[in-house]
Amino acid sequence: MSGVQSQVQTSHASSHLSRWALIIGSIGVILGPLLNLLIPGPLGANGPGSIPSNVFVVVGAILVLVGLPAFYRSYAEQMKTVGKIGVGLVCAGIILALIVLGLVQIYADLTIPSPIPSTIVVAPPLGVVVLAFGGAAVFVIGGVIVGIKMIRGSNSPRWIGWMLIIGSIILFFSAPIPNPVLSTAVEVVGFVIFFGSLDWAAARIGSSLGVPPNPAV
């Protein structure tokens, strides 16, 4: 029985760490765009994000990826196969739109020469545009799927599912906004709604897993 108890305790410890990884990662993803308003990149608000901003986003996104599998396991009964696909799409969207794109922007910041006058508008390469919108599209599809499964499930409040859907849709439509400040503001709102709801659901991971049984019983 001690082996079973040890496995249960290890599982709970892993879920606890994953929950905090999800929460801390979400904070990093939210703070990244805000930091870019204070410390813009070499091309200003219309260019790639600054290195500190992208570091926050990339590190935060990696932590979110660490926490998402535990989130799925916690709600696997109501997620089932379709929900698993949704979580996978969210992970793919995070990898493309946050991690890969963030690393590309960091590389751009490091390779851009002396400051360019703000009057010059530099269009992003087509590959970057495709990466951004492709990642955002995959993310919103996954977010909607996960949101629907959370709404239909019985182990979580329905509002979490609705917030996941609303947040993912807001994030998708924040990119085409031409005004960089307004686009960032809408993006942050979408991140707060989506990841705030996800974090609230993650905070219930411990209780949803139940209390470890007493081996003496």
C-alpha positions, 0 to 999 in steps of 0.5 A: 500500500505504501507504493500506491500511496507514494504514487498518489502523492507523486501524482498530486505533487505533479498536478500542483506543479503543473497548476503553478506552471500554468498560472505563472506562464499565463502571467508571463504571456499577459505581461509580455504585450504590456511590456512592449508598450513600455519598451518597444522594439527598434522599429517602434510600435509598428515593428517586432516586439522588444526582446524583454517583451518576447522573452516574457511571452516565450518563457510564459508560453513554455510554462503554459505548455507544461501545465496544459497536459495536467489540465486535460487529465483533470477534465479528461472525463468530459473532454474525451477525444474531441477535447484532447484534440482541442487541447492539442490545437491550443498547444500547437497555436501557442507553439506557432503564434507565441513561441516560434513567432516570439523567437523570430521577433527576438532574432529580428531585434538582434539583427536589425541595425541602427534605429530606423526612423519612425516614419519608415514603415517596414512590412513584415515578411509573408512567412511571419504573417502566415505564421502569426495568422496560422497560429492564431487560427489553430489556437482559436479553433482549439480554444472553441473546442475546449470551451464547448467541451467545458460547457457541456461537461458536468465537472466545471462551471459553464462560464469557464467554457464561454470565457475560453471561447470568447477569449480565443475569438478576441485574440484572433481578431486583435491581430488585424487591428491597424492601431498597434496600441489598440491591438495590444490592448485587445490582445491583452483583454483576450489573454486575460479572459482566456488564460484567467479562465484556464487558470481558474479551472486549473486551480480546481485540479487538486479538488477534482483529483480527489483526496488520496485514500488512507492506506490504513483503511 
